[in-house]
Amino acid sequence: MKISIFASTAMAVVLSAGVATAGGHLDRTGWPESFTVGTASQGGTYFAYGSGWANLVAEELGLSGGGEVTGGPMQNMALVHTGDAQFGMTTMGPAAESLGGTNPIAPGLQMTGACAMFPMYQTPFSVTALASSGITSIADIPAGAKIGFGPAGSTSDTYFPRMMETLGVDFERRNGGWTDLGGQLQDGLLDVIAFAAGVPVPAVSQLEVQTDVNIIEFTEDEQGQILEAFPVSNFSIAADTYTTLEADARSVSMWNFAIANCELPETFVEAVVEVIMSDNERMVGIHKAARSTLPENWDKNGVLMWHPGAAKWFKENAGADIPDDMIFGM
């Protein structure tokens, strides 16, 4: 599904010289005529962010391309590994599991055909409940609560249930797209939704418009338990992210990276990276989470092999010290 982000006239105005060069002077031998970016369910950050940059790349490079609804990071690793999608987006945890052969989509298959392309943003883990529920903390979640964890196989579904178990929460697991789960929360079919998505999460922003919600942070002790048990880092959801928040909310997060099929032409991937990384303001216009889509965050990947075209761009434009043994084919 392709979402139009900019009118063609606006694109002509903002087209940077650097991007024009990237798409124009390079040898296009082997470039595909079209491409697909694996995203996640509608209503989540992956879909909005991924469809946005897919449309931007298509416009800048004169190709046909767009975002595709998928099951999220785990499925994206599989799609990109096999070449069913040229590009995708994943989180470092699911990426590591996929390389190790423990991706539930294809157990035992080491998905080494997916390469790192560029850093996106951090995925915070947070809980949302209706204000009318009286749930204002993790400890308030009643035994047997129905919790929506997002699409099956997503980063949220992979890690948040384990986190809740670590914190002693007794729950019934529910899966679905973020928009659908938001509707179920409003209708009283769910007690809470456990989100793992770049902020602001579109589904949460929509809920705020329609009803009163509580965005629940972790206590210091809860945060410490999660940091000790999972591959995450400290994160604070800024108060201005949502109208509901009156102060920064304590959270944990996991880094997300865009991925490319490792066999794609080097010049093609280099040109795509140039489009995305050359103008952060334009990316932030697609989604606020792109404030972290910055060249200096190349070092947040310690899991995936780099696509040689991406590695070339970051070495030449961000001073990246990427060792040869972390670059595919080197």
Legacy VTK file of the C-alpha trace (Angstrom):
# vtk DataFile Version 3.0
C-alpha trace
ASCII
DATASET POLYDATA
POINTS 330 float
0.000 0.000 0.000
1.444 3.346 -1.044
0.708 6.565 0.820
1.294 9.907 -0.876
3.314 12.094 1.481
4.205 15.030 -0.711
2.688 16.549 -3.825
4.929 16.319 -6.857
5.358 20.080 -6.981
6.549 20.152 -3.374
8.933 17.314 -4.087
10.479 19.302 -6.918
11.125 22.178 -4.551
12.683 20.140 -1.745
14.710 17.757 -3.920
18.271 18.163 -2.718
21.270 18.269 -5.008
22.822 15.382 -3.115
19.824 13.148 -3.666
19.586 14.099 -7.317
23.223 13.107 -7.714
22.673 9.833 -5.899
19.847 8.858 -8.193
21.260 10.314 -11.388
24.970 9.700 -11.902
25.195 6.172 -10.525
25.173 3.104 -12.723
21.641 1.698 -12.505
22.608 -1.705 -13.819
20.575 -4.353 -12.047
18.269 -1.895 -10.291
14.705 -3.180 -9.902
11.916 -1.250 -11.606
9.873 -1.457 -8.429
10.392 -2.294 -4.775
8.467 -3.175 -1.633
9.164 -2.177 1.965
7.896 -4.624 4.591
6.293 -2.599 7.413
3.725 -3.923 9.954
0.028 -3.469 10.736
-1.895 -0.277 10.008
-2.167 2.025 13.013
1.399 1.344 14.099
4.559 3.384 13.642
6.195 0.906 11.266
3.399 1.290 8.731
3.343 5.101 8.819
7.135 5.476 8.852
7.842 2.690 6.328
5.182 3.676 3.810
6.432 7.256 4.087
10.048 6.553 3.283
9.083 4.056 0.581
7.058 6.760 -1.153
9.891 9.264 -0.722
12.463 6.936 -2.296
10.107 6.085 -5.159
9.571 9.784 -5.911
13.258 10.719 -5.676
14.645 7.811 -7.684
11.867 7.572 -10.249
10.805 4.056 -9.313
7.560 2.342 -8.373
7.538 1.395 -4.708
5.555 1.401 -1.513
5.032 -0.045 1.923
3.369 -3.420 2.475
1.365 -4.481 5.523
3.173 -7.366 7.256
3.387 -9.050 10.633
6.284 -6.801 11.624
10.001 -7.306 12.371
10.103 -11.118 12.396
8.203 -11.480 9.124
10.166 -8.622 7.564
13.418 -10.468 8.278
12.022 -13.511 6.469
10.657 -11.521 3.513
13.890 -9.603 2.978
16.058 -12.700 3.463
14.179 -14.538 0.698
13.954 -11.463 -1.538
10.141 -11.419 -1.471
10.576 -7.838 -0.250
13.559 -5.740 -1.282
13.479 -3.736 1.947
11.978 -3.986 5.386
12.276 -2.815 8.960
13.270 -4.793 12.013
14.274 -4.452 15.626
17.614 -5.637 16.998
16.081 -8.366 19.167
14.102 -10.067 16.370
17.089 -9.565 14.045
19.375 -11.464 16.411
16.831 -14.264 16.812
16.415 -14.498 13.021
20.162 -14.770 12.455
20.330 -17.447 15.149
17.640 -19.553 13.503
14.971 -18.996 16.160
12.574 -16.852 14.131
9.187 -18.558 14.709
8.222 -18.020 11.067
10.937 -20.436 9.891
12.560 -22.202 12.860
16.085 -23.380 12.118
16.590 -21.035 9.138
19.407 -18.541 9.671
18.219 -15.437 7.853
21.589 -14.113 6.734
20.205 -12.642 3.511
18.953 -9.523 5.306
21.506 -6.714 5.716
21.504 -3.484 7.727
20.731 -0.362 5.697
20.167 2.617 8.036
19.215 3.384 11.662
15.596 4.355 12.223
14.635 5.009 15.822
14.179 3.404 19.214
11.063 1.418 20.028
9.800 2.248 23.532
7.683 -0.267 25.446
4.625 1.282 27.120
1.173 0.374 28.379
-2.087 2.196 27.648
-5.428 1.746 29.438
-8.699 3.626 29.503
-8.805 6.200 32.306
-12.159 4.734 33.332
-10.447 1.414 34.137
-8.614 2.912 37.104
-5.380 1.249 35.930
-2.570 3.742 36.501
0.397 1.393 37.043
1.615 -2.084 36.121
0.721 -3.205 39.659
-2.902 -2.132 39.024
-3.365 -4.596 36.163
-5.809 -7.201 37.523
-5.125 -10.931 37.443
-6.360 -12.461 34.197
-6.394 -9.108 32.415
-6.863 -9.239 28.657
-3.789 -7.572 27.175
-3.342 -6.721 23.487
0.268 -7.280 22.425
0.034 -6.295 18.757
0.394 -8.509 15.679
1.607 -12.068 16.257
5.377 -12.235 15.811
5.876 -8.484 16.206
8.519 -7.016 18.521
5.785 -6.246 21.029
4.319 -9.748 20.855
7.768 -11.332 21.100
9.053 -9.437 24.128
6.234 -7.694 26.006
4.525 -10.891 27.261
7.870 -12.036 28.668
8.344 -8.638 30.307
4.898 -8.817 31.900
5.653 -12.291 33.222
8.942 -10.985 34.663
6.959 -8.279 36.467
4.522 -10.831 37.868
1.503 -9.864 35.769
-1.075 -12.606 35.164
-2.797 -12.050 31.812
-4.648 -13.434 28.819
-2.810 -12.796 25.575
-4.534 -11.107 22.634
-3.096 -10.304 19.200
-4.142 -8.024 16.371
-3.298 -4.876 14.470
-2.831 -1.751 16.581
-5.898 -0.021 15.167
-8.080 -3.073 15.847
-6.724 -3.415 19.371
-7.421 0.262 20.028
-11.036 -0.315 19.039
-11.247 -3.355 21.307
-9.877 -1.319 24.218
-12.538 1.340 23.670
-15.249 -1.330 23.482
-14.156 -2.905 26.772
-12.907 -6.124 25.159
-9.345 -5.460 26.377
-8.073 -4.174 29.710
-4.809 -2.713 28.410
-2.656 -2.587 25.311
1.075 -3.203 25.609
2.678 -1.153 22.840
6.170 -1.575 21.456
6.362 1.020 18.696
8.041 4.282 17.824
6.362 7.256 19.453
3.940 8.782 18.984
2.068 5.557 18.204
-0.730 6.538 15.776
-3.233 4.262 17.523
-2.551 5.922 20.902
-2.839 9.411 19.426
-6.190 8.411 17.936
-7.386 7.006 21.263
-6.522 10.301 22.967
-8.813 12.132 20.558
-11.708 9.770 21.180
-11.517 9.047 24.916
-9.522 9.570 28.126
-6.561 7.216 28.509
-3.760 6.502 30.943
-0.284 6.076 29.492
1.470 3.947 32.087
5.173 4.194 32.835
7.416 1.639 34.559
8.563 2.253 38.110
12.328 2.441 38.654
12.273 -1.085 40.091
10.242 -2.453 37.173
12.551 -0.757 34.693
15.572 -2.281 36.446
14.114 -5.789 36.288
13.454 -5.464 32.556
16.892 -4.007 31.814
18.502 -6.959 33.552
16.462 -9.573 31.712
16.119 -8.250 28.138
18.220 -6.658 25.312
16.841 -3.160 25.908
18.079 0.203 27.162
16.749 3.099 29.245
14.282 5.366 27.493
12.082 8.290 28.467
8.913 9.120 26.521
8.891 12.926 26.341
5.899 14.667 27.876
5.099 16.466 24.616
4.707 13.153 22.762
1.090 12.774 23.861
-1.465 15.253 25.179
-2.229 12.824 28.017
1.279 12.969 29.469
2.025 15.663 32.015
5.656 14.589 32.540
8.240 12.375 30.851
7.346 8.684 31.192
9.922 6.070 32.229
10.302 3.272 29.670
12.766 0.921 27.975
13.527 0.694 24.274
15.052 -1.361 21.486
16.689 0.040 18.321
15.119 -0.391 14.878
16.988 -0.596 11.583
15.909 -0.584 7.970
17.105 -3.709 6.177
17.840 -4.595 2.573
18.239 -7.868 0.747
21.988 -8.403 0.759
22.083 -9.197 -2.983
20.613 -5.866 -4.129
22.995 -3.759 -6.280
25.407 -1.664 -4.225
24.607 1.534 -6.127
20.878 1.065 -5.598
21.112 0.707 -1.831
23.628 3.568 -1.611
21.170 5.821 -3.472
18.299 4.799 -1.182
20.375 5.569 1.912
21.315 8.960 0.440
17.634 9.824 -0.008
16.759 8.903 3.572
19.795 10.259 5.395
20.375 13.484 3.458
17.503 15.498 4.953
16.328 14.620 8.448
13.769 17.416 8.544
11.970 15.841 5.636
11.972 12.453 7.376
10.601 13.991 10.584
7.796 15.375 8.435
6.880 11.760 7.677
6.978 10.692 11.329
8.352 12.305 14.482
10.186 9.089 15.386
12.595 9.959 12.553
14.258 12.501 14.853
16.609 9.590 15.605
17.129 8.696 11.921
20.561 10.323 11.965
23.883 9.296 10.385
25.677 9.204 13.753
23.395 6.395 14.928
24.980 3.939 12.494
26.807 2.417 15.473
23.552 1.177 17.052
23.766 -1.920 14.847
25.845 -4.633 16.464
23.854 -7.542 15.071
23.384 -7.476 11.282
25.927 -7.511 8.486
25.888 -4.217 6.591
24.839 -4.035 2.970
27.982 -2.891 1.077
26.110 0.055 -0.477
24.944 1.267 2.922
28.368 0.740 4.487
29.929 2.809 1.680
27.526 5.693 2.328
28.090 5.764 6.096
31.875 5.505 5.725
31.988 8.383 3.256
29.362 10.635 4.851
29.304 9.813 8.559
32.885 8.730 9.205
31.593 5.292 10.149
34.250 2.838 11.255
32.555 -0.310 9.970
34.982 -3.272 9.927
35.170 -5.371 6.788
33.997 -8.459 8.625
30.676 -6.670 9.292
30.075 -5.902 5.589
28.339 -8.514 3.428
30.606 -10.014 0.807
33.821 -8.553 2.198
LINES 1 331
330 0 1 2 3 4 5 6 7 8 9 10 11 12 13 14 15 16 17 18 19 20 21 22 23 24 25 26 27 28 29 30 31 32 33 34 35 36 37 38 39 40 41 42 43 44 45 46 47 48 49 50 51 52 53 54 55 56 57 58 59 60 61 62 63 64 65 66 67 68 69 70 71 72 73 74 75 76 77 78 79 80 81 82 83 84 85 86 87 88 89 90 91 92 93 94 95 96 97 98 99 100 101 102 103 104 105 106 107 108 109 110 111 112 113 114 115 116 117 118 119 120 121 122 123 124 125 126 127 128 129 130 131 132 133 134 135 136 137 138 139 140 141 142 143 144 145 146 147 148 149 150 151 152 153 154 155 156 157 158 159 160 161 162 163 164 165 166 167 168 169 170 171 172 173 174 175 176 177 178 179 180 181 182 183 184 185 186 187 188 189 190 191 192 193 194 195 196 197 198 199 200 201 202 203 204 205 206 207 208 209 210 211 212 213 214 215 216 217 218 219 220 221 222 223 224 225 226 227 228 229 230 231 232 233 234 235 236 237 238 239 240 241 242 243 244 245 246 247 248 249 250 251 252 253 254 255 256 257 258 259 260 261 262 263 264 265 266 267 268 269 270 271 272 273 274 275 276 277 278 279 280 281 282 283 284 285 286 287 288 289 290 291 292 293 294 295 296 297 298 299 300 301 302 303 304 305 306 307 308 309 310 311 312 313 314 315 316 317 318 319 320 321 322 323 324 325 326 327 328 329
